[in-house]
């Protein structure tokens, strides 16, 4: 029989991901803060729980997909949390993007309860979640990875064990650095092309066919063309991730001369009240600098 799954955090990513597990034949019991998201899971064939304790009590595998380290700590620790209420022998897979150290600490705390842990953050965005083609970067032990593999394969296409606890988060931090710098480069090109009077759609199409092409350009082209900044991936979350990667890089003595500048531009969007927009809104930061 397939393992019983508890899913905590049914947001932009968690909703479609948990529904993909239902479609793959798993029993999924969910808990999240918004009632409409719980209703959505029930409509898809899952079960809604009234608390974390209720969701995880009978689960073989507990999956968390919440915004950041403080939320992971809030749902893992404490009398109503996962560690107190999940069965000994359960596997906790945290798919949120958080600091590598939080993942290391969680694995150590869970070990005392007989609970196994994997950090398994993802890349691919909302579209990748809906289409079950995410890239999943995993930290933890081989035996736990092998146990989780069928679940990962129902959610994504590229699934890699990167190393011990925290390694998945370190790779995800690098992913967020690359994505932010890539969006920034595209945004600068968009403003430059428009001010030059070139047809933007034609320019982006031909650029995407050459070495300048990227998944970012493919996925974000319409956001740029239509100035459609509905999330997607919120600036607030990318701000969190730029903090994670700059801290982690400083800890190991790696320089991020371009990354820290892009982190500042992401922070400037938040300061202007644009934290709820998609990260393609870096275009707005470049437009402001350009007087556009
Ligand atoms: P979101 O804000 O849409 O969803 C977060 C969910 O967590 C919400 O449903 C909320 O109810 C739930 N939550 C928060 N605190 C909770 C608590 N104490 N108990 C129970 N539920 C709680 O965020 P998202 O976009 O789905 O992102 C989730 C994670 O995935 C983040 O770490 C993000 O960085 C990462 N991520 C997002 C994307 C993307 O494109 N959106 C892509 C890859 C990775």
Boltz pocket constraint, residues with backbone or C-beta under 6 A from the ligand:
constraints:
  - pocket:
      binder: B
      contacts: [[A, 8], [A, 9], [A, 10], [A, 11], [A, 12], [A, 13], [A, 14], [A, 31], [A, 32], [A, 33], [A, 34], [A, 37], [A, 65], [A, 66], [A, 67], [A, 68], [A, 71], [A, 74], [A, 75], [A, 95], [A, 96], [A, 97], [A, 98], [A, 122], [A, 123], [A, 124], [A, 125], [A, 126], [A, 232], [A, 233], [A, 234], [A, 237]]
      max_distance: 6.0
